[in-house]
């Protein structure tokens, strides 16, 4: 069984997800821990629960989802994974931080590149990578069919979708990604977005005002 722990970090109220199963192996999705207090909160949870971090997954390269990358790589000797199409987005993190008034350390490049329909193993579990461009060129979602859960990054929110006015964003591309990649999943699939509260595929197909 998959366990999901949600942390809400940094001034952008970004959702960082820690996922683990009965093997105590865990992966970190979009670690946005920025302050020392946030870093300690995440580290304390990992150590108090005897978890074994395996790697970090970027759902996309935007700065608010990557503020904890360097800290976690150094603390747990982890590698990070992302879709190659978002590498240049990630490399703009420090500059974007400057534009919004945050002096941040530039996140390091990922060591692993992910592709559409690739499988990611975690303990006894397997996730499928879904390439869902539109919010950014290399946006991905992680889907676990057995558990019926989806980590959508900033592609799909509860009653909303990700911005398409940032670097590499495109509304029609995002709408198609949602329609043909996400809305084809079972309706009861629980969606864990990059910001805000969880939802389900069925709810968003029926009630999302942006896609109606």
N, C-alpha and C positions, 0 to 999 in steps of 0.2 A: 504493500500500500504506500502511495506517495503522500508525504506530508508537506504542506506549503506554509511557510512562515513569511509574512509580509512586513517589511519595514518601510516607513514613509520618511524619506530623507531629503535634505537640502532645501534651499529656498523655493524650489520649483515643485515641492511636494511630490517627488518622484517615488514610484513604487519599486523597491528592491525586493526581489524574491529569492528566498533560500529554499531549495527543494531537497528532500532526503527521503530515503526508504529504509526498510528494516536492516539493511546492511550498514547503515550509518554513513554511507557515502553521500555527499551532497554536492550540488552545483549552485552557483550564484548567477542570477539573471539580473543584468543591469545594475551593478552596485554603484549607487549614487551617494554613498556616505561621504560627506564633505568635511564636517567638523571633527575634531578629536573625540568629542562625545559620541557622535554617530559611529565613528570607526570602532570605538571601544564597545558600544552596544552590540554591534554585529559580531565582533570578535568574542565577546563574552558569551553570546548565545551559542556560537560554534563550540567553544571549549567546554561550557557547562553541560552541553548535550553530547559530548564526546563524538562530534561529527568530524568527518574526514573530507575536506573540500577537494574536489577533483579538478575542476576548471571553472572558468567564468564564461558566460555567454552574453554577447552584446545583441540585443534585438535590433539595434541600429546605432549609429555613431554619434548621436547628439550628446553634447557636453554634459547635460544634467543626468544622463544615464551612465556616465563613465567617470564620475569624480572620485570614486574609490578604487579605480583600477590599479594604480601604482601601489597604493597602500596594501591591497590584498595580494598582489603579485609578490611583494617583498615579504609580507608577513607569513604567507602560506606556500610560497614558491609555486604559484599557480601559472598556468597558461590561459590566455584569453582566446575566444573564438568569435568570429563574425563573418558576415558575407563580404566578399572582396569589393563589391560595388560601393560599400560605405567607408572604405579606407580613407578616402580624401575628406569625407565629412568628419570623421574622427580626428583627422590631423588639423582641422580648423578649430578644435575645442578651445585652446587658449585664446585665440583671437575672438571667438564668440563670447567667451567669458569676459574678456575685456570690454566688449560692446555692451554687456549688461551689468557692468560694474563689479565683476568677480575676478580677483587675481588668483588664477588656478595654475596648478602644475599640468603641463601637457601630458595627457595619457599616452602610455607607450603603445606601439603598434601591436595588433594581435599576432599570436604565433600560429593560429589555426584558422583556416578559411573554410566556411560552410557553404554548401550548395543546396538547391531545392531538392526536396525529397530524401536528403541524407538522413541517416539514423544517428542519434546520439545516445550512447549507452550510459546508464547511471546505475550501478549496483545490479539489481535484478530487473531494472526498468529500461525502456527504450522510448525515446522521443523522436518525432519526425520533424525535420526542418521544413517550413513552408516559406518560400520567398514571396513576400507581399509588398512589392515596391509601391511608391506613391507618396508616403510621408517622407521618405528618403529613398535613394536608388537601391540600397541594399537592406532594407527593412526585412526582418524575418519574424515569424511566429513559431513557437514550439508547441507541438501537439502530442498528447499522450492518449491514444484511442482507448486503451484499456481502462484508464481512470476517467476519461471524458473531460479532460481539462486542456485549456489552451492559454498560452502566454502570448498575448497579442502585441506587446510593445506599444508603440503609439499609432498603430494602424487603426485599431478599433477600440473605442471607449464605450462606457455605459451612456447611451443616448448621444453619442458623438463619434467623430473620427479625428484622426491626427491632422495637424496643420499641413497645408500643402504649399505654403508661401516661403518656405525655407529652402536652403540649398538642395537642389535635386528633387524638390517636391513637385507633384503633378496630380491635380484632383481626379482627372479621368482615369489615370493609372491606378490610383488608390481605390477608387470606386470599383474598378474591375477586379483588383486583387481581393477586395472584400467579397464581391459577388461570386467570383469563381473559385476562390481558394478557401474562404472562411465560411460563407453562407451555405456551402455544400456539406459542411460538417453536421453531425446530428444536432437537433435542436436543443437537447438537454446539455450539450457541452458547456461547461462553466468557463467563462472568459475572465482571465486575470490581466487587466490592462496596465499600461505603463504609468497611468495616473488615474486616481479615482477608485470607485468601488467595483467589485466584480459584477458580472452580468451573465447572461446566457446567449447563445446563438439565436435561439427562438425569440427571446425578448427583442434583440436588436433587429432581427428581420421584420418583426411586427411593429416596433415602436420607435426605432431610431429616426428622429426627424430629419437628419441630414441625408439619409439614404432613401427616404420614402418617396 
